[in-house]
């Protein structure tokens, strides 16, 4: 992707400003001062931690479990994007916003966005800060595999400028009492470099072996110290090419049966065939059974389809394409008529990203310091997706030029060349035909362009008053996303279908006879395609306006154990979210079927209706925090070398649902020097997002098997077992917002041990060992019953003589009667829609263990060494499905419904479709003079894919993976002329070329990347 003109202008202007700010330093030939690493700081972990406490200089952060990723460790990960970096932290859970997981519609958060999900607790349960203050959420909501169609918002990890980081701090503890809403699982604080004096330039180029993925990054850092302050800034530009589906065998096709052909128990499974039943081979319906002579061309209810003549031929319509009675059977031979949506698409999009950030501070005469930040992020992406589908059925007028049941002569008197001869019961004026199921292959693949932007401006003052440090700031930040894709306009489509010329759109010609799962070898005319095509645009925006005032002092008064620290503060913020949907989706331009008169709010073929949404809230907060030294070393208390407490509480008033108050207490007990027990208890909350409370009813496409039809197939012997069922029902899931939603409540508990063996001789280095056991309990989680559970409930009720009132079905047709005949089941119509609403559901409990080891050895004749190990184990992940779903499990167990009826995972979610039991990372760095070598390794344990079962009913195991990164660098010191101050780094991520473990859908994108070894070279120069 070439740099766009506006990017070039912005980058050029920013570069000029940064270079001018560094001009004085260049004139003095100053050497750039990089931010200090941990090696330059005190050995105690807490000395560099600022996240978790608002008290400046307090030692209570010793009680908090915090992971700090330093610049050295960032280098070892080889991370280019924020998503790369966060995936390297074991406590980070599944990435649920990503191109690998997103639905292929504008209802998803597409583009350069990845989610933040500590502990796998769910998107929205982790608070993200920039330099200690909130950032704005990404504006586009999305339902995830955790939430179904419940829209959630995430902070965008890719907006983190990795090359501009001084460090990343991750508080692995609830912190609502300190920071407010969303800090349920913890807090991620991104600390950017500042107080830079000089100029540094960086460039990196890399790519994944065997793929089209190539990535170039450019960084510019400049800063200038003044007598009273500093101004610093950086520019971070990245350009990445798309990875194509054909790059890897597990992404090249949706039909992955060949990859499992030699796996016992799975070799006959059709679950690995993910090809779509939406295809250019269309299903149609006429108002009555059509006959050609004495031959029935349709079913009793008028259903028919087109297919290659090799699949059977009732009536040829040209080009080896025939009509056949009934709908396409997508199992058996008909499976080869499914569409392969993976071919000629992109797995990850083209990305062009730019980050700009400027910070500064100025000391005034009165002892007050003014400070400020100015940041801007923007990214453009382009993704290639399969051709669009027809979600809403519509009628093809009899006048259509290509209609095989059209008039004998058109309105202009010309003879119809496409009406089939010998139609016994079709009138001379022809008959209308309903287009039931179809994919617009001839229109071409869907091109999705997304532009994301995020801006931030902050200004503040800080100083000292009567021994108190005070600080106040105003912050405004906004994020915007514009999603544009090509689509099919239903009104224009029906107008084109009504034409009696060859430029009418032609859905009757089918796909490609020689390649039945791809393409359209008899496309409509370009005039027809242009006439029905439109651009679909979604613009979403979030804003955050914040003012705060903080007051802290580490020695408000003194106890026998030492000085008591205190922080108090107030905060006011206003949040808004606007989701402006295209006029063809939000009800502005509705589709009225010219034949049936039925109205659809959506005027787009492939996307359900969605109204515009706007919500805003104001939040007013006050907090207090105490750092209480109960026992000090000087008191000589046996077995209590020291004891410190953190006690905090926060009150928040929300304009839309009321008040919330949450406490926290944390303890650090040093039994003897170097042996510390730490623990905490806190309560937290997550406010329902503005879309969950303000959304009017909207629709989402939901495709599930209609299990009552599966039951009929099984009883009549049409399938051998329930797992073979292929009765897909695509219906609208009608979801309503709920202004009565309450906050999700949580409690966090942790206890841990920190061991720093001071008695080990210094020549062996400094060691720190940590282990923490934690538990989080949540209740009132916002959720839905879900489409699948509603359809299963309807299956159960129908067998017992009732129905599920939330499942709406079409009237029973003659085809329905014929389908159920002899099964002992009363006939029912096709599923049309399923109704649901957001509600506060039942609780979940998550429990785990964190283990950390750090070792550091400096100043030896062999160089300096640093190693760390960070392991996270999930021990329990239980979520109650609720009484209604529990009753479905009981019905399945009792044999009231088939034993293989799929249901949501009951209770334990641990290592099921994600949430692995173990994640481990380790890093090692050696440096000696100008040389430095770094290594990083990561392990993810196995999980099961619960929806992919063997012939014995065993769930597929998604295997574990162990990968390693390695880099080496050399810095040219003084005496090398212009090369002095230049560092060259060569590295590889996943150096052993491990591919992601195989799943029925190819790979598990929430855990793994779709490529193996990735090489890169980095060159930087300091002036």
Number of C-alpha atoms within 10 A of each C-alpha: 13 10 13 10 9 9 17 12 12 14 19 13 12 19 20 12 15 24 22 15 22 27 17 17 21 18 9 9 12 15 15 22 15 17 17 13 15 19 14 8 11 10 14 13 17 19 15 16 20 20 26 27 22 25 24 17 15 25 21 24 27 26 27 27 27 22 18 21 22 19 20 18 25 22 22 26 30 24 18 20 19 20 22 18 21 26 21 23 23 22 28 21 24 26 25 25 31 20 22 18 16 20 15 18 19 22 22 20 29 31 27 30 21 25 27 29 26 30 26 23 22 23 26 25 27 30 30 26 19 15 16 18 16 17 24 24 25 28 28 29 23 24 20 20 16 14 17 14 23 23 23 22 21 27 23 23 22 22 24 20 24 25 26 23 18 21 24 24 23 25 25 26 25 33 33 29 28 25 25 27 24 23 27 33 29 27 27 25 23 24 19 21 22 24 20 24 26 29 28 24 17 19 18 19 18 20 21 21 15 12 18 16 20 19 20 19 20 19 22 24 29 30 30 25 19 13 7 11 16 20 24 25 31 29 26 22 24 21 22 23 20 23 22 22 23 18 18 18 11 23 21 21 22 21 26 23 19 11 16 17 13 11 11 10 16 21 16 15 18 19 19 21 18 20 22 17 24 23 29 30 30 25 24 27 25 21 13 16 18 26 16 17 12 10 13 19 23 24 21 21 20 23 25 25 23 30 28 24 19 10 14 14 18 16 20 17 19 11 14 15 24 22 23 25 23 20 20 23 14 18 16 8 10 13 19 17 30 24 27 24 22 23 19 17 24 22 22 24 25 24 21 25 26 23 25 23 24 23 23 21 22 17 18 12 8 7 11 16 18 19 19 18 19 17 17 19 22 21 24 22 24 25 23 23 21 21 24 26 20 20 21 23 16 26 20 29 23 23 25 31 26 25 27 22 25 27 26 21 17 20 11 7 8 10 12 20 16 17 19 17 13 12 20 13 13 18 12 12 15 22 22 21 25 20 20 20 24 23 27 29 27 22 23 16 19 19 17 23 20 24 21 26 22 25 20 20 18 19 18 18 18 19 18 15 12 6 12 18 17 20 19 18 19 17 21 18 22 23 25 22 26 20 25 19 20 19 24 25 22 27 21 19 22 23 18 24 26 21 20 24 15 14 19 24 28 23 26 24 26 30 30 23 20 10 12 22 24 21 25 23 17 17 21 21 16 12 13 21 22 12 18 20 17 17 14 21 22 20 20 24 22 23 24 19 21 21 18 19 18 21 22 25 26 22 18 15 11 13 13 12 17 18 18 21 24 25 24 20 20 18 19 17 18 17 19 19 27 20 23 19 23 24 20 24 26 20 18 14 16 19 24 18 17 16 15 10 9 10 12 20 21 28 28 32 22 23 25 24 26 24 21 20 18 17 18 17 15 15 19 18 20 21 23 22 24 25 28 25 23 17 21 18 16 11 13 11 12 10 11 18 20 23 22 25 25 25 22 24 23 23 19 21 16 16 13 15 16 11 13 18 18 23 21 23 19 23 25 26 23 24 16 14 15 14 19 23 20 24 21 23 20 24 24 30 27 23 20 23 21 23 23 26 19 18 22 16 17 19 23 19 21 18 15 17 17 21 26 24 23 24 23 21 22 19 18 16 11 12 17 12 16 18 20 16 21 22 18 16 17 19 23 23 25 20 21 20 21 20 17 15 19 19 21 22 19 24 21 23 20 23 21 21 20 23 18 17 14 14 8 11 9 11 10 12 17 20 19 20 17 19 20 21 17 21 21 24 20 22 18 19 23 25 20 18 19 21 25 19 17 20 23 23 24 22 24 22 17 17 17 10 9 11 16 16 13 17 19 18 15 11 13 13 16 14 18 18 17 13 17 20 14 12 16 11 18 15 22 18 15 18 18 15 21 25 19 20 18 24 21 18 17 16 19 22 19 22 19 20 19 22 17 19 17 19 16 19 18 19 12 12 7 11 14 18 20 20 19 19 18 21 20 24 21 22 18 17 24 18 21 17 19 14 10 13 20 16 13 20 21 13 16 18 12 11 10 16 22 19 13 12 16 18 16 17 17 14 15 16 19 19 22 20 23 23 26 24 19 22 26 22 23 24 23 21 22 18 19 16 11 11 16 18 19 24 23 26 21 23 18 21 18 21 22 21 19 18 17 20 20 18 14 8 12 15 16 20 19 22 14 15 16 16 19 22 22 23 23 19 18 18 19 17 14 11 9 10 9 11 14 15 19 20 19 18 19 18 24 24 25 24 17 14 16 14 18 22 19 17 21 26 18 22 19 22 20 21 19 17 15 22 20 20 19 22 21 19 18 18 18 18 20 20 20
